[in-house]
């Protein structure tokens, strides 16, 4: 099995969010939408061939329905189909890499430029360099007029995790800078009248939600936690069940439980 976690630049019009998810051909495990980020995260999983087809169908529907030209949200973005990582969930890395390359070739043939990440470079590098010192790997040399560009990658398992803190935005950004490292990517973001520290835990078996929660709590009071999408069961099993509610975790929010429920 491989997984695709498609980040789409639409998080407010829930009818559009549903129509996009409906294109996933039964492989959709979870949808997470945020109106402040103006972003939805779709988690899909399946055998490589069927997953590629479902991911491409979802991406093409996004291009048809989402116009990035008027988009306003606190999360950084390059496109309507903003980020599409393929994750080898029990499959060899090479299988996910091949899925990435075929997907990017197909989407770029529709006129959406694709930047590749994984062996070549990291996603943060693309965000820094795109259209400045880095051209797309595939597709047109300029952004699609309504869909922008897509960042298409291959990566290991990642946990996206947000903490709303009692702090100023500048303090949240200081916390994000202090906690960034090889296993953690972080941003301080405004969330309406609140402030959020948004994390990508890129080695979640090493630095998971419980550890990052405890580290943030030493720096600012935490109002609430938010898991974005799903978590691997291996990460959940490292955390005492008595903390799951505090950390916004649950067995039914693991990838494995969603796959089992679909069978």
Backbone as CSV, one residue per row, in Angstrom:
resi,resn,N_x,N_y,N_z,CA_x,CA_y,CA_z,C_x,C_y,C_z
1,UNK,0.840,-1.198,0.000,0.000,0.000,0.000,0.872,1.244,0.000
2,UNK,0.448,2.247,-0.727,1.049,3.570,-0.602,-0.049,4.571,-0.262
3,UNK,0.382,5.714,0.249,-0.526,6.759,0.710,-0.238,8.030,-0.071
4,UNK,-1.277,8.815,-0.318,-1.120,10.152,-0.879,-1.857,11.124,0.030
5,UNK,-1.213,12.238,0.338,-1.798,13.239,1.237,-1.874,14.547,0.444
6,UNK,-3.030,14.794,-0.147,-3.181,15.898,-1.100,-3.634,17.156,-0.368
7,UNK,-2.816,18.207,-0.434,-3.128,19.492,0.191,-3.698,20.434,-0.863
8,UNK,-4.943,20.822,-0.690,-5.681,21.611,-1.675,-6.000,22.983,-1.092
9,UNK,-5.873,24.016,-1.902,-6.104,25.393,-1.440,-7.589,25.770,-1.494
10,UNK,-8.388,25.053,-0.725,-9.811,25.365,-0.514,-10.216,24.780,0.827
11,UNK,-10.606,25.649,1.752,-11.004,25.160,3.061,-12.242,25.829,3.601
12,UNK,-12.947,26.591,2.755,-14.104,27.357,3.233,-15.415,26.911,2.605
13,UNK,-15.411,26.656,1.323,-16.633,26.221,0.637,-16.719,24.700,0.753
14,UNK,-17.482,24.225,1.733,-17.494,22.792,2.017,-18.171,21.984,0.924
15,UNK,-19.025,22.626,0.119,-19.603,21.897,-1.013,-18.518,21.588,-2.044
16,UNK,-17.597,22.528,-2.257,-16.471,22.283,-3.165,-15.534,21.245,-2.562
17,UNK,-15.282,21.336,-1.264,-14.429,20.359,-0.584,-14.979,18.944,-0.777
18,UNK,-16.295,18.777,-0.622,-16.913,17.455,-0.796,-16.821,16.984,-2.235
19,UNK,-17.076,17.875,-3.181,-17.024,17.481,-4.600,-15.624,17.031,-4.990
20,UNK,-14.614,17.692,-4.457,-13.243,17.279,-4.732,-12.981,15.893,-4.136
21,UNK,-13.379,15.686,-2.894,-13.168,14.387,-2.256,-13.904,13.257,-2.949
22,UNK,-15.058,13.564,-3.518,-15.838,12.532,-4.215,-15.102,11.964,-5.423
23,UNK,-14.113,12.701,-5.930,-13.356,12.236,-7.101,-12.349,11.148,-6.751
24,UNK,-12.165,10.856,-5.468,-11.105,9.944,-5.038,-11.443,8.475,-5.219
25,UNK,-12.602,8.173,-5.778,-12.937,6.821,-6.212,-12.859,5.782,-5.094
26,UNK,-13.332,6.144,-3.903,-13.412,5.182,-2.812,-12.145,4.978,-2.024
27,UNK,-11.062,5.661,-2.371,-9.804,5.479,-1.651,-9.565,6.543,-0.587
28,UNK,-10.526,7.461,-0.422,-10.370,8.547,0.546,-10.567,8.027,1.965
29,UNK,-9.565,8.256,2.821,-9.630,7.846,4.223,-10.058,8.979,5.139
30,UNK,-9.692,10.224,4.783,-9.950,11.338,5.699,-9.873,12.654,4.931
31,UNK,-10.698,13.621,5.369,-10.623,14.997,4.868,-10.569,15.947,6.060
32,UNK,-9.604,16.819,6.054,-9.469,17.832,7.114,-9.456,19.201,6.456
33,UNK,-10.397,20.088,6.847,-10.485,21.430,6.262,-10.315,22.486,7.337
34,UNK,-9.670,23.598,6.953,-9.445,24.707,7.873,-9.741,26.012,7.149
35,UNK,-10.714,26.803,7.625,-11.070,28.040,6.932,-10.012,29.132,7.048
36,UNK,-9.249,29.139,8.136,-8.203,30.162,8.295,-7.012,29.856,7.384
37,UNK,-6.613,28.606,7.348,-5.569,28.195,6.408,-6.104,28.235,4.978
38,UNK,-7.425,28.161,4.817,-8.091,28.054,3.514,-7.487,26.872,2.749
39,UNK,-7.580,25.706,3.403,-6.841,24.539,2.935,-7.550,23.278,3.395
40,UNK,-7.539,22.272,2.545,-8.049,20.951,2.922,-6.983,19.908,2.647
41,UNK,-6.907,18.926,3.537,-5.951,17.837,3.407,-6.734,16.539,3.220
42,UNK,-6.520,15.897,2.081,-7.186,14.637,1.739,-6.176,13.505,1.870
43,UNK,-6.501,12.502,2.679,-5.636,11.339,2.842,-6.231,10.164,2.087
44,UNK,-5.464,9.624,1.132,-5.874,8.491,0.325,-4.862,7.370,0.518
45,UNK,-5.315,6.116,0.376,-4.389,4.992,0.453,-4.931,3.844,-0.382
46,UNK,-4.006,3.080,-0.971,-4.408,1.926,-1.765,-3.236,1.332,-2.507
47,UNK,-3.524,0.350,-3.350,-2.503,-0.215,-4.215,-2.029,0.867,-5.187
48,UNK,-0.754,0.818,-5.607,-0.180,1.921,-6.384,-1.000,2.350,-7.593
49,UNK,-1.425,1.429,-8.426,-2.110,1.816,-9.661,-3.424,2.514,-9.377
50,UNK,-4.224,1.948,-8.468,-5.518,2.564,-8.175,-5.349,3.871,-7.417
51,UNK,-4.311,3.950,-6.583,-4.071,5.191,-5.845,-3.674,6.314,-6.787
52,UNK,-2.800,6.026,-7.725,-2.407,7.045,-8.705,-3.614,7.578,-9.460
53,UNK,-4.492,6.672,-9.905,-5.671,7.091,-10.662,-6.587,7.960,-9.814
54,UNK,-6.803,7.579,-8.551,-7.690,8.341,-7.672,-7.089,9.710,-7.339
55,UNK,-5.784,9.750,-7.112,-5.123,11.006,-6.784,-5.176,11.965,-7.971
56,UNK,-4.964,11.433,-9.160,-5.018,12.276,-10.348,-6.438,12.791,-10.590
57,UNK,-7.436,11.940,-10.364,-8.827,12.384,-10.523,-9.153,13.503,-9.539
58,UNK,-8.689,13.356,-8.299,-8.921,14.396,-7.290,-8.213,15.696,-7.689
59,UNK,-6.983,15.585,-8.177,-6.231,16.778,-8.568,-6.897,17.488,-9.746
60,UNK,-7.348,16.716,-10.720,-7.978,17.331,-11.888,-9.294,18.015,-11.520
61,UNK,-10.037,17.436,-10.600,-11.262,18.107,-10.168,-10.927,19.391,-9.408
62,UNK,-9.858,19.370,-8.639,-9.427,20.584,-7.945,-9.096,21.692,-8.939
63,UNK,-8.351,21.367,-9.979,-7.991,22.360,-10.994,-9.251,22.932,-11.637
64,UNK,-10.262,22.086,-11.818,-11.502,22.544,-12.445,-12.323,23.440,-11.523
65,UNK,-12.212,23.248,-10.207,-13.117,23.924,-9.273,-12.484,25.067,-8.475
66,UNK,-11.163,25.070,-8.323,-10.505,26.043,-7.434,-9.732,27.062,-8.257
67,UNK,-10.047,28.328,-8.039,-9.353,29.430,-8.698,-8.453,30.112,-7.676
68,UNK,-7.154,29.968,-7.845,-6.206,30.488,-6.867,-6.034,31.999,-6.949
69,UNK,-6.507,32.623,-8.005,-6.227,34.043,-8.220,-6.806,34.934,-7.128
70,UNK,-7.878,34.518,-6.483,-8.449,35.310,-5.403,-8.247,34.690,-4.034
71,UNK,-7.344,33.746,-3.924,-7.158,32.989,-2.689,-6.471,33.821,-1.614
72,UNK,-7.029,33.768,-0.395,-6.413,34.410,0.757,-6.486,33.452,1.932
73,UNK,-5.323,33.041,2.428,-5.269,32.145,3.575,-3.924,32.290,4.251
74,UNK,-3.831,31.875,5.526,-2.591,32.104,6.272,-1.507,31.091,5.919
75,UNK,-1.878,29.953,5.311,-0.875,28.928,4.998,-0.169,29.255,3.686
76,UNK,1.149,29.098,3.616,1.858,29.307,2.339,1.337,28.357,1.270
77,UNK,1.352,28.786,-0.005,0.849,27.938,-1.080,1.453,28.386,-2.397
78,UNK,1.585,27.431,-3.305,2.002,27.715,-4.670,0.901,27.418,-5.671
79,UNK,-0.075,26.600,-5.260,-1.079,26.215,-6.230,-2.368,25.741,-5.618
80,UNK,-3.354,25.509,-6.479,-4.630,24.948,-6.041,-4.417,23.521,-5.541
81,UNK,-3.745,22.702,-6.346,-3.261,21.391,-5.890,-1.857,21.664,-5.354
82,UNK,-1.771,22.057,-4.102,-0.541,22.686,-3.618,0.573,21.684,-3.363
83,UNK,0.263,20.636,-2.620,1.283,19.653,-2.252,0.696,18.251,-2.393
84,UNK,1.440,17.374,-3.059,0.988,15.983,-3.240,2.166,15.058,-2.937
85,UNK,2.303,14.622,-1.678,3.337,13.641,-1.375,2.807,12.207,-1.505
86,UNK,3.649,11.341,-2.043,3.364,9.906,-2.064,4.231,9.248,-0.994
87,UNK,3.601,8.409,-0.174,4.249,7.842,1.010,4.271,6.320,0.888
88,UNK,5.450,5.701,0.946,5.524,4.235,0.876,5.098,3.604,2.196
89,UNK,3.816,3.299,2.299,3.256,2.773,3.549,3.321,1.245,3.505
90,UNK,4.521,0.728,3.760,4.719,-0.709,3.670,5.201,-1.157,2.302
91,UNK,5.225,-0.251,1.350,5.730,-0.536,0.005,7.167,-0.028,-0.099
92,UNK,7.952,-0.533,-1.052,9.304,-0.004,-1.252,9.271,1.469,-1.653
93,UNK,10.318,2.176,-1.261,10.439,3.598,-1.598,10.322,3.816,-3.097
94,UNK,10.930,2.919,-3.880,10.948,3.072,-5.324,9.550,3.041,-5.922
95,UNK,8.639,2.322,-5.292,7.257,2.261,-5.784,6.583,3.617,-5.631
96,UNK,6.769,4.262,-4.480,6.193,5.594,-4.265,6.857,6.624,-5.163
97,UNK,8.163,6.498,-5.389,8.871,7.428,-6.258,8.347,7.333,-7.691
98,UNK,8.111,6.124,-8.156,7.572,5.946,-9.505,6.161,6.509,-9.609
99,UNK,5.359,6.334,-8.549,4.006,6.898,-8.537,4.064,8.418,-8.601
100,UNK,4.984,9.013,-7.850,5.165,10.469,-7.896,5.461,10.944,-9.311
101,UNK,6.397,10.267,-9.966,6.834,10.717,-11.282,5.724,10.582,-12.324
102,UNK,4.962,9.495,-12.254,3.864,9.326,-13.217,2.764,10.346,-12.980
103,UNK,2.436,10.598,-11.706,1.416,11.591,-11.383,1.835,12.971,-11.874
104,UNK,3.078,13.360,-11.597,3.557,14.686,-12.004,3.560,14.826,-13.516
105,UNK,3.932,13.775,-14.213,3.913,13.829,-15.676,2.500,14.040,-16.196
106,UNK,1.523,13.349,-15.598,0.135,13.475,-16.043,-0.427,14.856,-15.724
107,UNK,-0.194,15.359,-14.511,-0.743,16.662,-14.129,-0.087,17.783,-14.929
108,UNK,1.208,17.676,-15.148,1.888,18.712,-15.923,1.422,18.714,-17.373
109,UNK,1.015,17.567,-17.889,0.494,17.525,-19.259,-0.839,18.252,-19.377
110,UNK,-1.499,18.488,-18.237,-2.730,19.283,-18.206,-2.443,20.782,-18.122
111,UNK,-1.174,21.154,-18.089,-0.814,22.573,-18.043,-0.507,23.099,-16.659
112,UNK,-0.375,22.195,-15.657,-0.036,22.621,-14.296,1.437,22.320,-14.055
113,UNK,2.281,23.336,-13.892,3.708,23.089,-13.637,3.903,22.299,-12.348
114,UNK,4.866,21.400,-12.350,5.124,20.571,-11.177,6.578,20.699,-10.732
115,UNK,6.760,21.027,-9.461,8.062,20.997,-8.813,8.173,19.676,-8.057
116,UNK,9.278,18.981,-8.191,9.458,17.690,-7.541,10.281,17.832,-6.266
117,UNK,9.872,17.098,-5.211,10.696,17.039,-4.009,10.817,15.601,-3.545
118,UNK,11.807,15.370,-2.725,12.170,14.018,-2.316,13.672,13.891,-2.446
119,UNK,14.147,13.045,-3.354,15.599,12.921,-3.523,16.255,14.215,-4.014
120,UNK,15.531,14.995,-4.825,16.122,16.182,-5.437,16.303,17.331,-4.452
121,UNK,15.287,17.561,-3.627,15.269,18.729,-2.740,14.114,18.561,-1.757
122,UNK,14.037,19.452,-0.766,12.956,19.398,0.203,11.811,20.321,-0.219
123,UNK,10.650,20.100,0.372,9.522,20.995,0.130,9.814,22.423,0.584
124,UNK,10.398,22.659,1.768,10.726,24.046,2.134,11.645,24.724,1.121
125,UNK,12.556,23.968,0.513,13.431,24.566,-0.502,12.618,25.041,-1.704
126,UNK,11.638,24.239,-2.121,10.775,24.665,-3.227,10.040,25.941,-2.850
127,UNK,9.504,26.005,-1.647,8.759,27.199,-1.230,9.641,28.441,-1.250
128,UNK,10.906,28.285,-0.915,11.831,29.429,-0.919,12.235,29.832,-2.333
129,UNK,12.431,28.865,-3.216,13.105,29.134,-4.481,12.183,29.172,-5.703
130,UNK,10.968,28.639,-5.590,10.104,28.528,-6.771,9.877,29.870,-7.431
131,UNK,10.025,29.904,-8.755,9.844,31.071,-9.609,10.905,32.147,-9.383
132,UNK,11.839,31.925,-8.460,12.916,32.889,-8.220,14.227,32.321,-8.767
133,UNK,14.671,31.215,-8.177,15.894,30.565,-8.658,15.650,29.107,-9.021
134,UNK,14.380,28.716,-9.056,14.036,27.329,-9.374,12.855,27.302,-10.330
135,UNK,13.023,26.637,-11.458,11.948,26.454,-12.436,11.287,25.099,-12.217
136,UNK,10.060,24.926,-12.701,9.392,23.635,-12.549,10.180,22.503,-13.212
137,UNK,10.084,21.324,-12.649,10.727,20.157,-13.243,9.947,19.643,-14.449
138,UNK,8.631,19.845,-14.422,7.765,19.359,-15.493,6.696,20.405,-15.790
139,UNK,6.286,20.478,-17.043,5.181,21.356,-17.412,5.622,22.739,-17.836
140,UNK,4.665,23.660,-17.954,4.958,25.022,-18.405,5.963,25.728,-17.510
141,UNK,6.630,26.724,-18.064,7.632,27.496,-17.324,7.007,28.624,-16.516
142,UNK,5.699,28.812,-16.609,5.003,29.847,-15.838,3.775,29.227,-15.189
143,UNK,3.237,29.850,-14.137,2.115,29.259,-13.413,0.867,29.108,-14.283
144,UNK,0.081,28.096,-13.990,-1.255,27.948,-14.574,-2.082,29.166,-14.137
145,UNK,-2.912,29.739,-15.011,-3.596,31.000,-14.672,-4.515,30.920,-13.462
146,UNK,-5.105,29.772,-13.193,-5.983,29.652,-12.023,-5.490,28.641,-11.002
147,UNK,-4.640,27.691,-11.418,-4.221,26.613,-10.515,-2.793,26.759,-10.026
148,UNK,-2.037,27.752,-10.505,-0.673,27.944,-10.027,0.222,26.786,-10.401
149,UNK,0.878,26.205,-9.404,1.774,25.072,-9.617,1.560,24.057,-8.505
150,UNK,2.070,22.850,-8.719,1.959,21.784,-7.722,3.341,21.351,-7.269
151,UNK,3.454,21.063,-5.975,4.665,20.465,-5.420,4.367,18.981,-5.229
152,UNK,5.042,18.135,-5.984,4.750,16.702,-5.980,5.971,15.967,-5.443
153,UNK,5.781,15.171,-4.399,6.942,14.594,-3.744,6.785,13.150,-3.341
154,UNK,7.860,12.647,-2.782,7.862,11.344,-2.126,8.555,11.558,-0.782
155,UNK,7.995,10.992,0.261,8.539,11.202,1.606,8.147,10.040,2.492
156,UNK,8.720,10.025,3.694,8.306,9.068,4.697,7.043,9.527,5.401
157,UNK,6.623,8.750,6.371,5.433,9.073,7.149,5.657,10.375,7.915
158,UNK,4.644,11.223,7.921,4.705,12.544,8.556,3.408,12.753,9.333
159,UNK,3.508,13.476,10.448,2.315,13.856,11.208,2.200,15.381,11.192
160,UNK,1.076,15.890,10.705,0.795,17.327,10.728,0.015,17.620,12.009
161,UNK,0.486,18.585,12.777,-0.026,18.782,14.125,0.000,20.261,14.474
162,UNK,-1.120,20.779,14.973,-1.236,22.199,15.312,-1.525,22.383,16.795
163,UNK,-0.960,23.441,17.361,-1.237,23.804,18.746,-1.622,25.280,18.806
164,UNK,-2.804,25.569,19.336,-3.234,26.945,19.566,-2.718,27.364,20.932
165,UNK,-1.964,28.467,20.956,-1.291,28.885,22.185,-1.783,30.252,22.642
166,UNK,-1.645,30.504,23.918,-1.950,31.828,24.476,-0.674,32.661,24.380
167,UNK,-0.546,33.356,23.277,0.677,34.118,23.015,0.415,35.086,21.879
168,UNK,1.325,36.017,21.705,1.263,36.903,20.545,1.749,36.135,19.318
169,UNK,1.464,36.689,18.146,1.933,36.052,16.922,3.457,36.022,16.886
170,UNK,4.081,37.079,17.315,5.546,37.094,17.327,6.099,36.023,18.254
171,UNK,5.438,35.826,19.409,5.898,34.778,20.331,5.710,33.400,19.708
172,UNK,4.592,33.190,19.005,4.372,31.909,18.329,5.453,31.653,17.293
173,UNK,5.850,32.691,16.593,6.918,32.541,15.594,8.260,32.263,16.265
174,UNK,8.493,32.850,17.426,9.716,32.555,18.174,9.729,31.092,18.605
175,UNK,8.566,30.593,19.060,8.468,29.186,19.467,8.747,28.278,18.276
176,UNK,8.172,28.622,17.132,8.390,27.813,15.927,9.875,27.771,15.580
177,UNK,10.535,28.927,15.632,11.968,28.965,15.320,12.771,28.136,16.325
178,UNK,12.392,28.201,17.589,13.137,27.497,18.627,13.029,25.980,18.496
179,UNK,11.903,25.493,17.978,11.664,24.051,17.942,11.959,23.411,16.595
180,UNK,12.240,24.218,15.577,12.598,23.639,14.279,13.879,22.835,14.392
181,UNK,13.928,21.754,13.628,15.127,20.923,13.628,14.997,19.827,12.596
182,UNK,15.921,18.865,12.589,15.880,17.797,11.596,14.585,16.987,11.600
183,UNK,13.929,16.902,12.755,12.707,16.104,12.863,11.440,16.945,12.880
184,UNK,11.588,18.274,12.900,10.426,19.154,13.104,10.497,20.363,12.177
185,UNK,9.406,20.616,11.470,9.222,21.875,10.753,8.087,22.620,11.433
186,UNK,8.193,23.942,11.529,7.206,24.687,12.313,7.026,26.093,11.775
187,UNK,5.783,26.593,11.909,5.430,27.957,11.555,4.538,28.540,12.646
188,UNK,4.681,29.820,12.928,3.733,30.535,13.768,2.752,31.271,12.875
189,UNK,1.442,31.029,13.068,0.436,31.558,12.154,-0.716,32.208,12.921
190,UNK,-1.313,33.276,12.371,-2.542,33.822,12.961,-3.713,32.912,12.644
191,UNK,-4.631,32.789,13.595,-5.797,31.934,13.412,-7.024,32.725,13.878
192,UNK,-7.493,33.650,13.033,-8.553,34.551,13.470,-8.037,35.410,14.594
193,UNK,-8.691,35.334,15.740,-8.251,36.100,16.905,-7.277,35.301,17.770
194,UNK,-6.940,34.101,17.340,-6.020,33.255,18.094,-4.703,33.118,17.332
195,UNK,-3.782,32.381,17.949,-2.455,32.169,17.373,-2.135,30.679,17.445
196,UNK,-1.511,30.200,16.382,-1.241,28.769,16.264,0.237,28.537,15.938
197,UNK,0.784,27.482,16.507,2.070,26.960,16.049,1.761,25.687,15.275
198,UNK,2.097,25.698,13.989,1.757,24.601,13.086,3.007,23.777,12.806
199,UNK,2.912,22.458,13.015,4.072,21.582,12.915,3.895,20.526,11.833
200,UNK,4.991,20.197,11.169,5.129,18.953,10.434,6.179,18.127,11.172
201,UNK,5.737,17.010,11.746,6.643,16.127,12.483,7.134,15.080,11.489
202,UNK,8.340,15.287,10.958,8.781,14.488,9.816,9.486,13.195,10.227
203,UNK,9.739,13.034,11.518,10.183,11.750,12.070,9.336,11.466,13.306
204,UNK,8.027,11.183,13.109,7.105,11.143,14.242,7.359,10.011,15.231
205,UNK,8.080,8.962,14.824,8.438,7.925,15.796,9.567,8.395,16.709
206,UNK,10.234,9.458,16.293,11.317,10.035,17.101,10.838,11.248,17.882
207,UNK,10.161,12.175,17.203,9.558,13.350,17.850,8.090,13.365,17.445
208,UNK,7.228,12.941,18.354,5.805,12.824,18.064,4.973,13.900,18.738
209,UNK,3.645,13.791,18.643,2.758,14.819,19.214,2.954,15.054,20.704
210,UNK,3.176,13.998,21.477,3.314,14.181,22.930,4.561,15.003,23.258
211,UNK,5.666,14.678,22.626,6.903,15.409,22.903,6.798,16.869,22.483
212,UNK,6.229,17.126,21.284,6.151,18.510,20.824,5.164,19.306,21.673
213,UNK,4.068,18.663,22.135,3.122,19.320,23.044,3.840,19.754,24.318
214,UNK,4.617,18.840,24.902,5.291,19.144,26.163,6.336,20.246,25.985
215,UNK,7.022,20.254,24.849,8.027,21.288,24.614,7.378,22.664,24.430
216,UNK,6.251,22.707,23.714,5.557,23.982,23.539,4.996,24.472,24.873
217,UNK,4.454,23.552,25.667,3.839,23.932,26.943,4.838,24.590,27.883
218,UNK,6.107,24.282,27.729,7.130,24.940,28.546,7.369,26.386,28.114
219,UNK,6.898,26.732,26.906,7.157,28.059,26.343,5.930,28.961,26.321
220,UNK,4.732,28.359,26.315,3.489,29.148,26.298,2.326,28.245,26.681
221,UNK,1.289,28.796,27.349,0.103,27.984,27.641,-0.573,27.518,26.349
222,UNK,-1.078,26.286,26.352,-1.734,25.706,25.178,-3.243,25.704,25.401
223,UNK,-3.977,26.255,24.449,-5.442,26.250,24.520,-6.030,24.944,24.000
224,UNK,-5.495,24.462,22.887,-5.994,23.200,22.344,-5.024,22.671,21.298
225,UNK,-5.175,21.378,21.033,-4.336,20.696,20.055,-5.201,20.211,18.908
226,UNK,-4.571,19.975,17.750,-5.312,19.560,16.566,-4.441,18.663,15.693
227,UNK,-4.870,17.417,15.543,-4.247,16.528,14.572,-4.836,16.823,13.206
228,UNK,-3.981,17.021,12.205,-4.429,17.270,10.838,-4.329,15.949,10.078
229,UNK,-5.461,15.420,9.662,-5.442,14.145,8.954,-5.349,12.975,9.909
230,UNK,-4.490,12.019,9.581,-4.401,10.769,10.339,-2.993,10.581,10.894
231,UNK,-2.872,9.623,11.801,-1.597,9.330,12.438,-1.314,7.835,12.278
232,UNK,-0.063,7.431,12.083,0.252,6.000,12.054,0.016,5.370,13.426
233,UNK,-0.431,4.141,13.444,-0.670,3.476,14.725,0.621,3.374,15.536
234,UNK,1.757,3.220,14.879,3.023,3.099,15.599,3.303,4.333,16.448
235,UNK,2.883,5.496,15.970,3.059,6.728,16.740,2.104,6.754,17.919
236,UNK,0.851,6.381,17.677,-0.146,6.372,18.748,0.266,5.423,19.874
237,UNK,0.827,4.276,19.522,1.159,3.260,20.526,2.288,3.692,21.451
238,UNK,3.031,4.725,21.063,4.096,5.233,21.933,3.575,6.161,23.025
239,UNK,2.305,6.549,22.939,1.735,7.566,23.828,0.717,6.904,24.756
240,UNK,0.771,7.153,26.062,-0.222,6.582,26.977,-1.644,6.988,26.573
241,UNK,-2.560,6.051,26.623,-3.941,6.318,26.211,-4.565,7.438,27.038
242,UNK,-4.104,7.617,28.253,-4.652,8.673,29.116,-4.383,10.075,28.549
243,UNK,-3.447,10.193,27.594,-3.123,11.504,27.017,-3.778,11.718,25.650
244,UNK,-4.398,10.699,25.093,-4.904,10.813,23.726,-5.879,11.974,23.566
245,UNK,-6.801,12.124,24.488,-7.791,13.196,24.357,-7.117,14.565,24.402
246,UNK,-6.192,14.740,25.316,-5.460,16.008,25.420,-4.743,16.339,24.116
247,UNK,-4.215,15.320,23.447,-3.412,15.505,22.247,-4.231,15.424,20.964
248,UNK,-5.551,15.259,21.071,-6.435,15.137,19.918,-6.097,13.892,19.090
249,UNK,-5.893,12.783,19.784,-5.578,11.511,19.139,-6.623,10.464,19.510
250,UNK,-6.745,9.449,18.677,-7.678,8.356,18.933,-7.337,7.206,18.005
251,UNK,-7.682,5.996,18.416,-7.436,4.816,17.580,-8.124,4.938,16.225
252,UNK,-9.358,5.476,16.207,-10.087,5.581,14.943,-9.508,6.647,14.016
253,UNK,-8.502,7.367,14.470,-7.857,8.366,13.620,-6.474,7.906,13.170
254,UNK,-6.254,6.592,13.195,-5.028,6.027,12.634,-5.279,5.612,11.189
255,UNK,-4.223,5.616,10.405,-4.325,5.166,9.016,-4.827,3.728,8.972
256,UNK,-4.263,2.894,9.856,-4.599,1.477,9.826,-6.068,1.213,10.123
257,UNK,-6.648,1.953,11.070,-8.055,1.732,11.409,-8.965,2.160,10.273
258,UNK,-8.613,3.232,9.576,-9.432,3.690,8.446,-9.358,2.710,7.275
259,UNK,-8.178,2.168,7.029,-8.045,1.184,5.953,-8.854,-0.068,6.301
260,UNK,-8.763,-0.521,7.554,-9.517,-1.717,7.969,-11.017,-1.491,7.870
261,UNK,-11.481,-0.282,8.225,-12.914,0.025,8.166,-13.433,0.036,6.740
262,UNK,-12.578,0.303,5.776,-12.988,0.386,4.378,-13.163,-0.997,3.758
263,UNK,-12.549,-2.008,4.341,-12.591,-3.344,3.745,-13.938,-4.010,3.973
